[in-house]
Amino acid sequence: MSYARSNGIDFYYEQHGDATGMPLVLLHGGIGSGEMFEPVLPALAASRRVITVDLQGHGRTGDVDRPFDVGAMADDVAGVIEQLGVDGKADVLGYSLGGDVALRLALQHPERVNDLILVSIAIKRSGNHADAIVAMDGMSAEMAEMIKPSPAGQFYAQHAPNPDNWGTLIAKTSDAIHHDYDWTAEVAGLQARTLLVFADADSIRPDHIVEFYGLLGGGLRDAGWDGSAQPKNQLAILPGQSHYDILTSPLLAPVVSGFLQSSSSPQ
């Protein structure tokens, strides 16, 4: 059981694979934990050091009297990376809530992020499909008991520092996903080399995916027969997947590994 203290919270983390070199930090989705990455962890850790971190109030990390704010969570992770990274830096992959935290981390603490992988996130709330927004609006603290038998609820009951806080986790999650946001203006200034990954049946609208990638300089022109105009940032759409099962795609690990192994030099 390993913990790193940041902003007054002891964050549970696990290390897998080679213990040397630039680590890859994995940030999980809402009401989940680092265990969400079990489908891809062996492949990602086969050639590098991989660190999973349980976010505030999730998994084996305790909660504090603070809302689930992705900016504050990004500050938390910056402190963890400062302790566990190489020269205080890491490659970072975030999925869903963890992707929002990873993006905020790269924007607020660019000195902590080497390469960035964002899986299934929107940079503004309206970037989600309308029915997905309706589902977000419908989530409430009262749903805690209904969700409790789910795999996430069972894991929390077995491993959380205080399993009785399940209702608080759902209430804070509900409050967070009702919050409107738009990071469009900031994204254009993102410094980290970035890979965007989406499912072909994602909760994110296809036109928003194109907008997001365009802000990173992608999809704006032909790369040229010699690749001279190939953008430094990349986009992957994984077939036959949705927002909810994208981490199980057999293509995710090869896509991520290929991006991390490729040159970070701008073309």
KOLBAKOL-940700 format. One record per residue (C-alpha): residue number from 0; residue in three letters; x, y, z. Coordinates in nm, 2 decimals, padded with zeros to 4 digits, always signed. Each point is the difference from the previous one (the first is absolute). Last residue first. Example, Ala and Ser with C-alpha at 12.3 -4.5 7.8 and 13.67 -1.06 7.14 Angstrom:
REM residues 2
<atom pos="1" code="ser" c1="+01.37" c2="-00.11" c3="+00.71"/>
<atom pos="0" code="ala" c1="-00.14" c2="-00.34" c3="+00.07"/>
***
This chain:
REM residues 267
<atom pos="266" code="gln" c1="+00.71" c2="+01.89" c3="-03.77"/>
<atom pos="265" code="pro" c1="+00.01" c2="+00.05" c3="+00.37"/>
<atom pos="264" code="ser" c1="+00.25" c2="-00.23" c3="+00.18"/>
<atom pos="263" code="ser" c1="-00.16" c2="-00.24" c3="+00.24"/>
<atom pos="262" code="ser" c1="+00.11" c2="-00.30" c3="-00.20"/>
<atom pos="261" code="ser" c1="-00.21" c2="-00.31" c3="+00.03"/>
<atom pos="260" code="gln" c1="+00.03" c2="-00.25" c3="+00.29"/>
<atom pos="259" code="leu" c1="-00.27" c2="+00.17" c3="+00.20"/>
<atom pos="258" code="phe" c1="-00.24" c2="+00.00" c3="-00.29"/>
<atom pos="257" code="gly" c1="+00.07" c2="-00.36" c3="-00.09"/>
<atom pos="256" code="ser" c1="-00.06" c2="-00.10" c3="+00.36"/>
<atom pos="255" code="val" c1="-00.33" c2="+00.18" c3="+00.02"/>
<atom pos="254" code="val" c1="-00.13" c2="-00.15" c3="-00.33"/>
<atom pos="253" code="pro" c1="+00.13" c2="-00.35" c3="+00.09"/>
<atom pos="252" code="ala" c1="-00.17" c2="+00.02" c3="+00.35"/>
<atom pos="251" code="leu" c1="-00.33" c2="+00.12" c3="-00.14"/>
<atom pos="250" code="leu" c1="-00.04" c2="-00.24" c3="-00.29"/>
<atom pos="249" code="pro" c1="-00.12" c2="-00.30" c3="+00.21"/>
<atom pos="248" code="ser" c1="-00.29" c2="+00.22" c3="+00.12"/>
<atom pos="247" code="thr" c1="-00.09" c2="-00.07" c3="+00.36"/>
<atom pos="246" code="leu" c1="+00.07" c2="+00.36" c3="+00.11"/>
<atom pos="245" code="ile" c1="-00.26" c2="+00.12" c3="-00.25"/>
<atom pos="244" code="asp" c1="-00.28" c2="-00.18" c3="+00.18"/>
<atom pos="243" code="tyr" c1="-00.22" c2="+00.28" c3="+00.14"/>
<atom pos="242" code="his" c1="+00.08" c2="+00.28" c3="-00.25"/>
<atom pos="241" code="ser" c1="-00.09" c2="-00.25" c3="-00.28"/>
<atom pos="240" code="gln" c1="+00.19" c2="-00.24" c3="-00.21"/>
<atom pos="239" code="gly" c1="-00.03" c2="-00.18" c3="-00.34"/>
<atom pos="238" code="pro" c1="+00.28" c2="+00.19" c3="-00.16"/>
<atom pos="237" code="leu" c1="+00.26" c2="+00.21" c3="+00.18"/>
<atom pos="236" code="ile" c1="+00.04" c2="+00.36" c3="-00.13"/>
<atom pos="235" code="ala" c1="+00.35" c2="+00.12" c3="+00.04"/>
<atom pos="234" code="leu" c1="+00.13" c2="+00.36" c3="-00.03"/>
<atom pos="233" code="gln" c1="+00.36" c2="+00.13" c3="+00.01"/>
<atom pos="232" code="asn" c1="+00.20" c2="+00.31" c3="+00.10"/>
<atom pos="231" code="lys" c1="+00.33" c2="+00.09" c3="-00.17"/>
<atom pos="230" code="pro" c1="-00.19" c2="+00.09" c3="-00.32"/>
<atom pos="229" code="gln" c1="+00.13" c2="-00.16" c3="-00.33"/>
<atom pos="228" code="ala" c1="+00.08" c2="+00.29" c3="-00.24"/>
<atom pos="227" code="ser" c1="+00.32" c2="-00.15" c3="-00.13"/>
<atom pos="226" code="gly" c1="-00.15" c2="-00.34" c3="-00.03"/>
<atom pos="225" code="asp" c1="+00.18" c2="-00.06" c3="-00.33"/>
<atom pos="224" code="trp" c1="-00.32" c2="-00.03" c3="-00.21"/>
<atom pos="223" code="gly" c1="-00.15" c2="+00.29" c3="+00.18"/>
<atom pos="222" code="ala" c1="-00.17" c2="+00.02" c3="+00.35"/>
<atom pos="221" code="asp" c1="-00.31" c2="+00.13" c3="-00.17"/>
<atom pos="220" code="arg" c1="-00.15" c2="+00.29" c3="+00.20"/>
<atom pos="219" code="leu" c1="-00.19" c2="+00.10" c3="+00.31"/>
<atom pos="218" code="gly" c1="-00.05" c2="-00.35" c3="+00.14"/>
<atom pos="217" code="gly" c1="+00.21" c2="+00.06" c3="+00.31"/>
<atom pos="216" code="gly" c1="+00.13" c2="+00.33" c3="+00.13"/>
<atom pos="215" code="leu" c1="-00.09" c2="-00.06" c3="+00.36"/>
<atom pos="214" code="leu" c1="-00.32" c2="+00.21" c3="-00.03"/>
<atom pos="213" code="gly" c1="-00.08" c2="-00.21" c3="-00.30"/>
<atom pos="212" code="tyr" c1="+00.00" c2="-00.31" c3="+00.21"/>
<atom pos="211" code="phe" c1="-00.26" c2="+00.14" c3="+00.24"/>
<atom pos="210" code="glu" c1="-00.22" c2="+00.13" c3="-00.29"/>
<atom pos="209" code="val" c1="+00.02" c2="-00.34" c3="-00.17"/>
<atom pos="208" code="ile" c1="-00.09" c2="-00.18" c3="+00.32"/>
<atom pos="207" code="his" c1="-00.28" c2="+00.26" c3="+00.05"/>
<atom pos="206" code="asp" c1="-00.14" c2="-00.09" c3="-00.34"/>
<atom pos="205" code="pro" c1="+00.00" c2="-00.37" c3="+00.09"/>
<atom pos="204" code="arg" c1="-00.21" c2="+00.07" c3="+00.32"/>
<atom pos="203" code="ile" c1="+00.15" c2="-00.15" c3="+00.32"/>
<atom pos="202" code="ser" c1="-00.20" c2="-00.28" c3="+00.16"/>
<atom pos="201" code="asp" c1="+00.21" c2="-00.23" c3="-00.22"/>
<atom pos="200" code="ala" c1="-00.12" c2="-00.24" c3="-00.27"/>
<atom pos="199" code="asp" c1="+00.32" c2="+00.01" c3="-00.21"/>
<atom pos="198" code="ala" c1="+00.19" c2="+00.01" c3="+00.33"/>
<atom pos="197" code="phe" c1="+00.24" c2="+00.28" c3="+00.06"/>
<atom pos="196" code="val" c1="+00.37" c2="+00.05" c3="+00.05"/>
<atom pos="195" code="leu" c1="+00.18" c2="+00.34" c3="-00.01"/>
<atom pos="194" code="leu" c1="+00.38" c2="-00.02" c3="+00.00"/>
<atom pos="193" code="thr" c1="+00.19" c2="+00.31" c3="+00.12"/>
<atom pos="192" code="arg" c1="+00.34" c2="+00.16" c3="-00.01"/>
<atom pos="191" code="ala" c1="-00.01" c2="+00.22" c3="+00.31"/>
<atom pos="190" code="gln" c1="-00.02" c2="+00.38" c3="-00.04"/>
<atom pos="189" code="leu" c1="-00.37" c2="+00.06" c3="-00.01"/>
<atom pos="188" code="gly" c1="-00.06" c2="+00.36" c3="-00.11"/>
<atom pos="187" code="ala" c1="-00.29" c2="-00.08" c3="-00.23"/>
<atom pos="186" code="val" c1="-00.16" c2="-00.19" c3="+00.29"/>
<atom pos="185" code="glu" c1="-00.04" c2="+00.32" c3="+00.21"/>
<atom pos="184" code="ala" c1="-00.26" c2="+00.17" c3="-00.21"/>
<atom pos="183" code="thr" c1="-00.21" c2="-00.32" c3="-00.04"/>
<atom pos="182" code="trp" c1="-00.01" c2="-00.08" c3="+00.37"/>
<atom pos="181" code="asp" c1="-00.38" c2="+00.03" c3="+00.03"/>
<atom pos="180" code="tyr" c1="-00.18" c2="-00.10" c3="+00.32"/>
<atom pos="179" code="asp" c1="-00.35" c2="-00.07" c3="+00.14"/>
<atom pos="178" code="his" c1="-00.02" c2="-00.18" c3="+00.33"/>
<atom pos="177" code="his" c1="-00.27" c2="-00.28" c3="+00.03"/>
<atom pos="176" code="ile" c1="+00.28" c2="-00.26" c3="-00.03"/>
<atom pos="175" code="ala" c1="+00.17" c2="+00.13" c3="+00.32"/>
<atom pos="174" code="asp" c1="-00.31" c2="+00.01" c3="+00.22"/>
<atom pos="173" code="ser" c1="-00.09" c2="-00.36" c3="-00.10"/>
<atom pos="172" code="thr" c1="+00.36" c2="-00.12" c3="+00.07"/>
<atom pos="171" code="lys" c1="-00.02" c2="+00.17" c3="+00.34"/>
<atom pos="170" code="ala" c1="-00.32" c2="-00.17" c3="+00.09"/>
<atom pos="169" code="ile" c1="+00.12" c2="-00.34" c3="-00.13"/>
<atom pos="168" code="leu" c1="+00.32" c2="+00.02" c3="+00.20"/>
<atom pos="167" code="thr" c1="-00.19" c2="+00.12" c3="+00.31"/>
<atom pos="166" code="gly" c1="-00.24" c2="-00.29" c3="-00.02"/>
<atom pos="165" code="trp" c1="+00.30" c2="-00.24" c3="-00.02"/>
<atom pos="164" code="asn" c1="+00.15" c2="+00.16" c3="+00.31"/>
<atom pos="163" code="asp" c1="-00.10" c2="-00.29" c3="+00.22"/>
<atom pos="162" code="pro" c1="+00.28" c2="-00.20" c3="-00.16"/>
<atom pos="161" code="asn" c1="+00.26" c2="+00.20" c3="+00.19"/>
<atom pos="160" code="pro" c1="+00.36" c2="-00.07" c3="-00.11"/>
<atom pos="159" code="ala" c1="-00.15" c2="-00.15" c3="-00.32"/>
<atom pos="158" code="his" c1="+00.09" c2="-00.36" c3="-00.09"/>
<atom pos="157" code="gln" c1="-00.29" c2="-00.24" c3="+00.04"/>
<atom pos="156" code="ala" c1="-00.30" c2="+00.23" c3="-00.02"/>
<atom pos="155" code="tyr" c1="+00.17" c2="+00.21" c3="-00.27"/>
<atom pos="154" code="phe" c1="+00.05" c2="-00.32" c3="-00.21"/>
<atom pos="153" code="gln" c1="-00.36" c2="-00.10" c3="+00.04"/>
<atom pos="152" code="gly" c1="-00.12" c2="+00.35" c3="-00.10"/>
<atom pos="151" code="ala" c1="+00.22" c2="+00.01" c3="-00.31"/>
<atom pos="150" code="pro" c1="-00.11" c2="-00.35" c3="-00.10"/>
<atom pos="149" code="ser" c1="-00.37" c2="+00.12" c3="+00.04"/>
<atom pos="148" code="pro" c1="-00.20" c2="-00.11" c3="+00.30"/>
<atom pos="147" code="lys" c1="+00.03" c2="+00.36" c3="+00.14"/>
<atom pos="146" code="ile" c1="-00.15" c2="+00.18" c3="-00.30"/>
<atom pos="145" code="met" c1="-00.36" c2="-00.02" c3="+00.13"/>
<atom pos="144" code="glu" c1="+00.10" c2="+00.09" c3="+00.35"/>
<atom pos="143" code="ala" c1="+00.19" c2="+00.31" c3="-00.12"/>
<atom pos="142" code="met" c1="-00.28" c2="+00.12" c3="-00.24"/>
<atom pos="141" code="glu" c1="-00.13" c2="+00.25" c3="+00.26"/>
<atom pos="140" code="ala" c1="+00.31" c2="+00.21" c3="-00.04"/>
<atom pos="139" code="ser" c1="-00.11" c2="+00.09" c3="-00.35"/>
<atom pos="138" code="met" c1="+00.06" c2="-00.09" c3="-00.37"/>
<atom pos="137" code="gly" c1="-00.27" c2="+00.13" c3="-00.24"/>
<atom pos="136" code="asp" c1="+00.20" c2="+00.30" c3="-00.12"/>
<atom pos="135" code="met" c1="+00.28" c2="-00.24" c3="-00.11"/>
<atom pos="134" code="ala" c1="-00.25" c2="-00.22" c3="-00.18"/>
<atom pos="133" code="val" c1="-00.15" c2="+00.30" c3="-00.18"/>
<atom pos="132" code="ile" c1="+00.35" c2="+00.10" c3="-00.09"/>
<atom pos="131" code="ala" c1="+00.07" c2="-00.34" c3="-00.15"/>
<atom pos="130" code="asp" c1="-00.33" c2="+00.03" c3="-00.20"/>
<atom pos="129" code="ala" c1="+00.11" c2="+00.33" c3="-00.14"/>
<atom pos="128" code="his" c1="+00.34" c2="-00.15" c3="-00.12"/>
<atom pos="127" code="asn" c1="+00.30" c2="+00.15" c3="+00.18"/>
<atom pos="126" code="gly" c1="+00.18" c2="+00.31" c3="-00.13"/>
<atom pos="125" code="ser" c1="-00.25" c2="+00.21" c3="+00.18"/>
<atom pos="124" code="arg" c1="+00.19" c2="-00.06" c3="+00.32"/>
<atom pos="123" code="lys" c1="+00.32" c2="+00.16" c3="-00.15"/>
<atom pos="122" code="ile" c1="+00.34" c2="-00.15" c3="-00.05"/>
<atom pos="121" code="ala" c1="-00.15" c2="-00.35" c3="-00.05"/>
<atom pos="120" code="ile" c1="+00.17" c2="-00.32" c3="+00.12"/>
<atom pos="119" code="ser" c1="+00.03" c2="-00.35" c3="-00.14"/>
<atom pos="118" code="val" c1="+00.36" c2="-00.08" c3="+00.06"/>
<atom pos="117" code="leu" c1="+00.26" c2="+00.27" c3="+00.04"/>
<atom pos="116" code="ile" c1="+00.37" c2="-00.10" c3="-00.05"/>
<atom pos="115" code="leu" c1="+00.26" c2="+00.26" c3="+00.10"/>
<atom pos="114" code="asp" c1="+00.38" c2="-00.01" c3="-00.05"/>
<atom pos="113" code="asn" c1="+00.24" c2="+00.17" c3="+00.24"/>
<atom pos="112" code="val" c1="-00.21" c2="+00.14" c3="+00.28"/>
<atom pos="111" code="arg" c1="+00.12" c2="+00.15" c3="+00.33"/>
<atom pos="110" code="glu" c1="+00.14" c2="+00.33" c3="-00.14"/>
<atom pos="109" code="pro" c1="-00.33" c2="+00.06" c3="-00.17"/>
<atom pos="108" code="his" c1="-00.17" c2="+00.05" c3="+00.34"/>
<atom pos="107" code="gln" c1="-00.33" c2="+00.18" c3="-00.05"/>
<atom pos="106" code="leu" c1="-00.07" c2="-00.10" c3="-00.36"/>
<atom pos="105" code="ala" c1="+00.16" c2="-00.35" c3="+00.01"/>
<atom pos="104" code="leu" c1="-00.17" c2="-00.07" c3="+00.33"/>
<atom pos="103" code="arg" c1="-00.34" c2="+00.14" c3="-00.12"/>
<atom pos="102" code="leu" c1="+00.03" c2="-00.24" c3="-00.29"/>
<atom pos="101" code="ala" c1="+00.09" c2="-00.29" c3="+00.23"/>
<atom pos="100" code="val" c1="-00.29" c2="+00.08" c3="+00.23"/>
<atom pos="99" code="asp" c1="-00.25" c2="+00.00" c3="-00.29"/>
<atom pos="98" code="gly" c1="+00.15" c2="-00.32" c3="-00.12"/>
<atom pos="97" code="gly" c1="-00.03" c2="-00.15" c3="+00.35"/>
<atom pos="96" code="leu" c1="-00.37" c2="+00.09" c3="+00.00"/>
<atom pos="95" code="ser" c1="-00.03" c2="-00.18" c3="-00.34"/>
<atom pos="94" code="tyr" c1="+00.34" c2="-00.19" c3="-00.04"/>
<atom pos="93" code="gly" c1="+00.34" c2="+00.16" c3="+00.07"/>
<atom pos="92" code="leu" c1="+00.34" c2="-00.09" c3="-00.13"/>
<atom pos="91" code="val" c1="+00.30" c2="+00.19" c3="+00.13"/>
<atom pos="90" code="asp" c1="+00.37" c2="-00.01" c3="-00.10"/>
<atom pos="89" code="ala" c1="+00.20" c2="+00.10" c3="+00.31"/>
<atom pos="88" code="lys" c1="+00.20" c2="+00.29" c3="+00.14"/>
<atom pos="87" code="gly" c1="+00.16" c2="+00.08" c3="+00.34"/>
<atom pos="86" code="asp" c1="+00.35" c2="-00.05" c3="-00.12"/>
<atom pos="85" code="val" c1="-00.11" c2="-00.36" c3="-00.08"/>
<atom pos="84" code="gly" c1="-00.34" c2="-00.04" c3="+00.17"/>
<atom pos="83" code="leu" c1="-00.10" c2="-00.13" c3="+00.34"/>
<atom pos="82" code="gln" c1="+00.02" c2="+00.30" c3="+00.24"/>
<atom pos="81" code="glu" c1="-00.08" c2="+00.28" c3="-00.24"/>
<atom pos="80" code="ile" c1="-00.25" c2="-00.23" c3="-00.17"/>
<atom pos="79" code="val" c1="-00.20" c2="-00.03" c3="+00.33"/>
<atom pos="78" code="gly" c1="+00.00" c2="+00.38" c3="+00.05"/>
<atom pos="77" code="ala" c1="-00.12" c2="+00.06" c3="-00.36"/>
<atom pos="76" code="val" c1="-00.27" c2="-00.26" c3="+00.07"/>
<atom pos="75" code="asp" c1="-00.14" c2="+00.21" c3="+00.28"/>
<atom pos="74" code="asp" c1="+00.01" c2="+00.32" c3="-00.21"/>
<atom pos="73" code="ala" c1="-00.19" c2="-00.18" c3="-00.27"/>
<atom pos="72" code="met" c1="-00.26" c2="-00.11" c3="+00.26"/>
<atom pos="71" code="ala" c1="-00.04" c2="+00.37" c3="+00.10"/>
<atom pos="70" code="gly" c1="-00.07" c2="+00.08" c3="-00.37"/>
<atom pos="69" code="val" c1="-00.23" c2="-00.30" c3="-00.04"/>
<atom pos="68" code="asp" c1="-00.22" c2="+00.11" c3="+00.29"/>
<atom pos="67" code="phe" c1="-00.16" c2="-00.28" c3="+00.19"/>
<atom pos="66" code="pro" c1="-00.11" c2="+00.22" c3="+00.30"/>
<atom pos="65" code="arg" c1="+00.21" c2="+00.03" c3="+00.31"/>
<atom pos="64" code="asp" c1="-00.03" c2="-00.12" c3="+00.36"/>
<atom pos="63" code="val" c1="+00.25" c2="-00.28" c3="-00.05"/>
<atom pos="62" code="asp" c1="-00.03" c2="-00.35" c3="-00.15"/>
<atom pos="61" code="gly" c1="+00.22" c2="-00.31" c3="+00.04"/>
<atom pos="60" code="thr" c1="+00.19" c2="-00.18" c3="-00.28"/>
<atom pos="59" code="arg" c1="-00.05" c2="-00.37" c3="-00.03"/>
<atom pos="58" code="gly" c1="-00.25" c2="+00.02" c3="-00.28"/>
<atom pos="57" code="his" c1="-00.13" c2="+00.36" c3="-00.04"/>
<atom pos="56" code="gly" c1="-00.03" c2="+00.28" c3="+00.25"/>
<atom pos="55" code="gln" c1="+00.28" c2="+00.21" c3="-00.17"/>
<atom pos="54" code="leu" c1="+00.15" c2="-00.19" c3="-00.29"/>
<atom pos="53" code="asp" c1="+00.14" c2="-00.35" c3="+00.00"/>
<atom pos="52" code="val" c1="+00.33" c2="+00.00" c3="-00.18"/>
<atom pos="51" code="thr" c1="+00.13" c2="-00.26" c3="-00.24"/>
<atom pos="50" code="ile" c1="+00.38" c2="+00.00" c3="-00.08"/>
<atom pos="49" code="val" c1="+00.16" c2="-00.16" c3="-00.30"/>
<atom pos="48" code="arg" c1="+00.37" c2="-00.06" c3="-00.05"/>
<atom pos="47" code="arg" c1="+00.08" c2="-00.11" c3="-00.35"/>
<atom pos="46" code="ser" c1="+00.02" c2="-00.29" c3="-00.25"/>
<atom pos="45" code="ala" c1="-00.25" c2="-00.26" c3="+00.10"/>
<atom pos="44" code="ala" c1="-00.19" c2="+00.25" c3="+00.23"/>
<atom pos="43" code="leu" c1="-00.22" c2="+00.13" c3="-00.28"/>
<atom pos="42" code="ala" c1="-00.09" c2="-00.36" c3="-00.11"/>
<atom pos="41" code="pro" c1="-00.06" c2="-00.12" c3="+00.35"/>
<atom pos="40" code="leu" c1="-00.21" c2="+00.31" c3="+00.09"/>
<atom pos="39" code="val" c1="-00.24" c2="-00.01" c3="-00.29"/>
<atom pos="38" code="pro" c1="-00.29" c2="-00.20" c3="+00.14"/>
<atom pos="37" code="glu" c1="+00.08" c2="+00.08" c3="+00.36"/>
<atom pos="36" code="phe" c1="-00.03" c2="+00.38" c3="-00.05"/>
<atom pos="35" code="met" c1="-00.33" c2="+00.03" c3="+00.19"/>
<atom pos="34" code="glu" c1="+00.19" c2="-00.13" c3="+00.30"/>
<atom pos="33" code="gly" c1="+00.15" c2="+00.34" c3="+00.05"/>
<atom pos="32" code="ser" c1="-00.33" c2="+00.11" c3="+00.15"/>
<atom pos="31" code="gly" c1="-00.36" c2="+00.07" c3="-00.10"/>
<atom pos="30" code="ile" c1="-00.28" c2="+00.24" c3="+00.11"/>
<atom pos="29" code="gly" c1="+00.10" c2="+00.21" c3="-00.30"/>
<atom pos="28" code="gly" c1="+00.27" c2="-00.11" c3="-00.24"/>
<atom pos="27" code="his" c1="+00.36" c2="-00.10" c3="+00.08"/>
<atom pos="26" code="leu" c1="+00.34" c2="+00.19" c3="-00.03"/>
<atom pos="25" code="leu" c1="+00.30" c2="-00.19" c3="-00.13"/>
<atom pos="24" code="val" c1="+00.35" c2="+00.13" c3="+00.05"/>
<atom pos="23" code="leu" c1="+00.26" c2="-00.12" c3="-00.25"/>
<atom pos="22" code="pro" c1="+00.35" c2="+00.02" c3="+00.16"/>
<atom pos="21" code="met" c1="+00.31" c2="+00.14" c3="-00.17"/>
<atom pos="20" code="gly" c1="+00.28" c2="-00.25" c3="+00.05"/>
<atom pos="19" code="thr" c1="+00.06" c2="-00.27" c3="+00.26"/>
<atom pos="18" code="ala" c1="-00.23" c2="-00.22" c3="+00.20"/>
<atom pos="17" code="asp" c1="-00.09" c2="-00.22" c3="-00.29"/>
<atom pos="16" code="gly" c1="-00.35" c2="-00.14" c3="+00.03"/>
<atom pos="15" code="his" c1="-00.27" c2="+00.10" c3="+00.25"/>
<atom pos="14" code="gln" c1="-00.02" c2="+00.26" c3="+00.28"/>
<atom pos="13" code="glu" c1="-00.31" c2="+00.04" c3="+00.21"/>
<atom pos="12" code="tyr" c1="-00.14" c2="+00.32" c3="+00.15"/>
<atom pos="11" code="tyr" c1="-00.22" c2="+00.10" c3="+00.30"/>
<atom pos="10" code="phe" c1="+00.00" c2="+00.37" c3="+00.06"/>
<atom pos="9" code="asp" c1="+00.04" c2="+00.13" c3="+00.35"/>
<atom pos="8" code="ile" c1="-00.17" c2="+00.34" c3="+00.01"/>
<atom pos="7" code="gly" c1="+00.12" c2="+00.32" c3="+00.16"/>
<atom pos="6" code="asn" c1="+00.08" c2="+00.17" c3="-00.33"/>
<atom pos="5" code="ser" c1="+00.21" c2="-00.29" c3="-00.11"/>
<atom pos="4" code="arg" c1="+00.11" c2="-00.31" c3="+00.19"/>
<atom pos="3" code="ala" c1="+00.12" c2="-00.31" c3="-00.20"/>
<atom pos="2" code="tyr" c1="-00.13" c2="-00.34" c3="+00.11"/>
<atom pos="1" code="ser" c1="+00.11" c2="-00.36" c3="-00.06"/>
<atom pos="0" code="met" c1="-00.18" c2="-00.31" c3="+00.12"/>
***
